[in-house]
Amino acid sequence: YTLSLHDALPICLMGINFWQPGAFDGISTDTPCSVIMRKREGEVSLGVADPTHRALQIRLRLDGRYRVRGLSDTVRAAEEKGGITLVISTENSRGRTHLITLKL
């Protein structure tokens, strides 16, 4: 993975490129993807994309307690004990960003 982190209060912004399935800092994925995450005022905003333009879906798991506030129409979320799983349909999305907003 590649990581870019800007940790300045009150905003924390992190970008991760997963070049293969993997995990970093409580975020795991089953397929290559790009993730940008912003934590601010009790919310987490995520942008997820398939830079390869080949995946049909991306399964992303975040460890921690979250509640869904808003999702792109291409995203399904399952709140689970210990985390949340997001399934992003990327078929024909041509690398576009899929948006997710979660409440901490």
Secondary structure by P-SEA (a helix, b strand, c coil): cbbbbbbcccbbbbbbbcccccccccccccccbbbbbbbcccbbbbbbbcccccccbbbbbbccbbbbccccccbbbbbcccbbbbbbbcccccbbbbbbbbcc
